Amino acid sequence: MRDPLLRGIVKTKVCFKCDAELPIVNFYRHPQMHDGYLGKCKACTRSDVRENRQAKLEYYREYDRQRSKDPARIAGIRASQKRHPEKHKARITLHNAVKRGKLKRLPCEQCGVAATDAHHPDYSKPLEVVWLCRQHHMDLHRIVEDV
């Protein structure tokens, strides 16, 4: 089941920290948990993160200083852009074409949902894409990765 709220089933979970029973939307997703959600609620998680940062403030300030000096970070280049420049170029080209109206976003080719992602079967042809909803796009990548 992808999202219990979309299917009319309001699933709840008990936070192990504050013992409150809350709707599942009040928990962060976590793929390694048995139900796919973290065991403590968002409020408790945020509180823990805030307390941890305050307790180790000097460490995090130094970490932030070092991180801000990274040349790639200053230039706005992500690691994935460096590793896969052809993918990055294809995404940018497609984004610009959609933005300028040269290419129109279409519904999912499998289920017809309006909200779609562009899937590039071949990055050397950036404007030749398959429009898929998020679920079908991820399913396609799982199939490709399993092969």
C-alpha positions as CSV (number, residue, x, y, z in Angstrom):
1,M,0.0,0.0,0.0
2,R,1.6,3.3,-1.1
3,D,-0.2,5.9,0.9
4,P,-2.9,4.9,3.4
5,L,-4.5,8.4,3.3
6,L,-5.0,8.3,-0.4
7,R,-7.0,5.0,-0.1
8,G,-9.3,6.2,2.6
9,I,-7.6,4.2,5.3
10,V,-6.3,6.4,8.1
11,K,-3.5,4.4,9.5
12,T,-2.1,5.3,13.0
13,K,1.1,4.5,14.8
14,V,2.3,5.0,18.4
15,C,5.4,7.1,18.9
16,F,7.9,5.2,21.1
17,K,9.1,8.4,22.6
18,C,5.9,10.4,23.6
19,D,3.5,7.4,23.5
20,A,1.0,9.3,21.5
21,E,-1.1,7.5,18.9
22,L,-1.0,9.7,15.8
23,P,-1.9,9.4,12.1
24,I,0.9,8.0,10.0
25,V,1.4,11.3,8.2
26,N,2.9,12.5,11.5
27,F,5.9,10.1,11.1
28,Y,8.8,10.5,8.7
29,R,9.2,7.8,6.0
30,H,12.0,5.3,6.7
31,P,12.6,2.5,4.2
32,Q,14.4,0.3,6.8
33,M,11.5,0.2,9.3
34,H,9.0,-2.7,9.0
35,D,6.1,-0.4,8.2
36,G,8.1,2.1,6.2
37,Y,7.9,4.9,8.8
38,L,10.2,6.0,11.6
39,G,9.2,4.8,15.2
40,K,9.0,8.3,16.7
41,C,6.8,11.1,15.5
42,K,7.9,14.2,13.6
43,A,7.6,16.5,16.6
44,C,9.8,14.2,18.8
45,T,12.3,13.7,15.9
46,R,12.6,17.5,15.4
47,S,13.1,18.0,19.2
48,D,15.8,15.4,19.3
49,V,17.7,17.0,16.3
50,R,17.4,20.4,17.9
51,E,18.7,19.1,21.3
52,N,21.6,17.2,19.6
53,R,22.7,20.3,17.7
54,Q,22.6,22.4,20.8
55,A,24.6,19.8,22.7
56,K,27.3,19.6,20.0
57,L,27.1,23.2,18.8
58,E,30.8,23.8,18.2
59,Y,31.1,20.6,16.2
60,Y,28.3,21.5,13.9
61,R,29.5,25.1,13.5
62,E,32.9,23.8,12.4
63,Y,31.2,21.2,10.1
64,D,29.1,24.0,8.5
65,R,32.2,26.2,8.1
66,Q,34.1,23.4,6.3
67,R,31.1,22.5,4.2
68,S,30.7,26.1,3.0
69,K,34.3,26.1,1.7
70,D,33.7,23.2,-0.7
71,P,34.3,24.6,-4.2
72,A,31.7,22.4,-5.8
73,R,29.2,23.6,-3.2
74,I,30.0,27.2,-3.9
75,A,29.6,26.7,-7.6
76,G,26.3,25.0,-7.0
77,I,27.4,21.7,-8.5
78,R,26.1,18.5,-7.0
79,A,28.1,15.3,-6.9
80,S,25.5,13.6,-9.2
81,Q,26.1,16.3,-11.8
82,K,29.8,15.6,-11.8
83,R,29.3,11.8,-12.0
84,H,26.6,11.9,-14.7
85,P,27.0,15.1,-16.8
86,E,24.9,13.6,-19.7
87,K,22.0,13.1,-17.4
88,H,22.2,16.6,-16.0
89,K,22.4,18.1,-19.4
90,A,19.3,16.1,-20.6
91,R,17.3,17.1,-17.5
92,I,18.2,20.8,-17.9
93,T,17.4,20.7,-21.7
94,L,14.0,19.1,-21.0
95,H,13.2,21.5,-18.2
96,N,13.9,24.5,-20.4
97,A,11.8,23.1,-23.3
98,V,8.8,22.5,-21.0
99,K,9.3,26.0,-19.4
100,R,9.4,27.7,-22.9
101,G,6.4,25.7,-24.1
102,K,8.3,23.7,-26.8
103,L,7.3,20.5,-25.1
104,K,4.1,19.7,-23.1
105,R,4.0,17.6,-20.0
106,L,1.6,14.7,-20.7
107,P,-0.4,12.4,-18.4
108,C,1.1,9.1,-17.3
109,E,1.3,6.7,-20.3
110,Q,0.3,3.8,-18.1
111,C,-2.5,5.1,-15.8
112,G,-3.4,8.6,-17.0
113,V,-2.5,10.5,-13.9
114,A,-1.8,14.2,-14.6
115,A,1.2,14.7,-12.3
116,T,4.1,13.1,-14.1
117,D,7.9,12.7,-14.3
118,A,9.8,12.5,-17.5
119,H,11.7,9.3,-18.0
120,H,14.7,9.4,-20.4
121,P,15.2,6.0,-22.1
122,D,18.3,7.6,-23.9
123,Y,20.0,10.7,-22.4
124,S,21.6,11.5,-25.8
125,K,18.0,12.4,-26.9
126,P,16.9,14.8,-24.1
127,L,13.5,15.7,-25.6
128,E,12.5,12.1,-26.3
129,V,10.9,11.2,-22.9
130,V,8.2,8.8,-21.6
131,W,5.8,10.6,-19.2
132,L,5.1,8.5,-16.2
133,C,3.5,9.1,-12.7
134,R,5.9,8.8,-9.8
135,Q,4.8,5.3,-9.0
136,H,5.2,3.9,-12.5
137,H,8.5,5.8,-13.0
138,M,9.9,4.2,-9.8
139,D,8.5,0.8,-10.8
140,L,10.3,1.1,-14.1
141,H,13.6,1.9,-12.5
142,R,13.2,-1.1,-10.1
143,I,12.7,-3.4,-13.0
144,V,15.7,-2.0,-14.9
145,E,17.9,-2.2,-11.7
146,D,16.8,-5.8,-11.0
147,V,17.8,-7.0,-14.5
